[in-house]
Amino acid sequence: MSKHTINLTVNGEEHEAEVPARRLLSDFLRDDLHLTGTKRGCETGVCGACSVLVDGEVVKSCLSLAVQAHGCAITTVEGLAQGERLHPVQDAFMLCGGLQCGYCTPGFLMASCALLAKNPQPTEHEVRQGLNGNLCRCTGYTQIVESVLDAAEKLHGH
């Protein structure tokens, strides 16, 4: 199996790695870099648990190859907090009950951050549209939507 050298930035840290051509980005992040916040869910791109940001865009890492991330900046859920201080989206999910079992939460957090970066003051409908690539089996989505709206308020205060 052919291997390729990739250079990428993950959560602000530069990495160079030799990876097989067919290595999934999700496997590279979890198994090679030990960033286990990126979850393996359906492994078909449906659930969104594996969502990460690649150059600021939401990407389902179970559908992406590590070699495709060469030269990119990746943010995983581990890269959201600043030291002990949670990212406002993480804080809102905790305070508004936007998580229960927590398995889908990393993907929802990443999708929420991308949504708020593009649309700082979304409506409820826009939040639901922006998160439609992520599935949750516990919350019924109401608390997730409330969490994103709360984070938008805290981030952009209106």
C-alpha positions, 0 to 999 in steps of 0.5 A: 500500500502506498504511503504519502507524507502529509503536512497539516495543522491540527488545533494550531499544532503543526504535524507531518505524518506518513499515511497510507493513501486510503487512511481516513481522516477520522482514523488519522485524528483518533488513532495517530494523533490520539484526538478521540473527541472526533467520534466514529458513528455511522461511518457513512457521513450520515450522523455527523459525529465525526465532523471537524473543521477543515480550513473553517468548513465542516467536513465529515472526517469519516468520508475524507482521506487524511491525504486530502487534508495536506496543507490544511488547518483542522480544528477538532473539538479538542481545539475549541477550549482555550486552556481551562476556558470553554469555547462559548458554544461548549459553555452554552451546550453545557448550560442549556442541556444541549447534550445528554449522552454526549456521543454526538456532541463533538460533531454538533459543536463543530457544526455550530461553530462553523454556522456561527462563524458564517451567520453570527445571529441565526434564526431558529430555522437557520440553526436547524438548517445549519445543523441538519447534517448531524443526528442526535438520539437523546435530546430531541434537538430543542436544547441543541438549538437553544444552545446555539442561539444562546452561544450566538447571543453571548458571542455577538450580544443582541 
